[in-house]
Amino acid sequence: MGRVYFKKLPLFHLYDSDLTGTQKLLMTLLLVARYDIYDLSCLARMRPEDVAADLTELKRKGYLQGR
């Protein structure tokens, strides 16, 4: 799969107050529909060590901000 899950971000913000709940749900479903169910299940079953390593790498690259 190539770990595309952190590069393909949605074009909207889930907490944007201008969007209704229905709009957020529809946009989230459309985003998820782009992925194969197998890819999504692989992402859900990542080992905690892999998740921690990915988060560290994302923070190093500047995708995530510290508290």
C-alpha positions as CSV (number, residue, x, y, z in Angstrom):
1,M,0.0,0.0,0.0
2,G,2.9,2.4,0.5
3,R,1.6,4.1,3.6
4,V,-0.5,6.7,1.8
5,Y,-2.8,7.3,4.7
6,F,-0.8,10.3,6.1
7,K,-0.3,11.9,2.7
8,K,-3.9,11.9,1.4
9,L,-5.6,14.2,3.8
10,P,-9.2,15.2,3.4
11,L,-9.9,18.6,1.8
12,F,-12.0,19.6,4.7
13,H,-11.6,19.8,8.4
14,L,-13.9,17.5,10.5
15,Y,-14.3,20.2,13.1
16,D,-15.1,23.0,10.7
17,S,-18.2,24.8,12.1
18,D,-19.4,25.8,8.6
19,L,-20.2,22.1,7.8
20,T,-23.3,20.3,9.0
21,G,-23.0,16.8,10.5
22,T,-24.5,15.3,7.4
23,Q,-22.0,17.1,5.2
24,K,-19.1,15.9,7.4
25,L,-20.4,12.3,7.3
26,L,-20.9,12.3,3.5
27,M,-17.4,13.8,2.9
28,T,-15.8,11.2,5.3
29,L,-17.6,8.4,3.5
30,L,-16.5,9.6,0.1
31,L,-12.9,9.8,1.4
32,V,-13.1,6.3,2.8
33,A,-14.7,5.0,-0.4
34,R,-11.4,5.8,-2.2
35,Y,-9.7,3.0,-0.3
36,D,-10.1,-0.7,-0.7
37,I,-11.6,-2.4,2.4
38,Y,-8.5,-4.5,2.7
39,D,-6.3,-1.4,2.9
40,L,-8.5,0.0,5.6
41,S,-8.4,-3.2,7.6
42,C,-4.6,-3.2,7.4
43,L,-4.4,0.3,8.7
44,A,-6.7,-0.6,11.6
45,R,-4.5,-3.6,12.6
46,M,-1.1,-1.8,12.8
47,R,1.1,-2.7,15.7
48,P,1.5,0.1,18.3
49,E,5.3,0.2,17.6
50,D,4.6,0.9,13.9
51,V,2.1,3.6,14.8
52,A,4.6,5.2,17.2
53,A,7.3,5.1,14.6
54,D,5.1,6.6,12.0
55,L,4.0,9.4,14.3
56,T,7.6,10.1,15.1
57,E,8.5,10.3,11.4
58,L,5.5,12.6,10.7
59,K,6.5,14.9,13.5
60,R,10.1,15.0,12.3
61,K,8.9,15.9,8.8
62,G,6.7,18.7,10.2
63,Y,3.3,17.1,9.5
64,L,2.5,17.1,13.2
65,Q,3.0,19.8,15.8
66,G,4.1,19.2,19.4
67,R,1.8,20.3,22.3
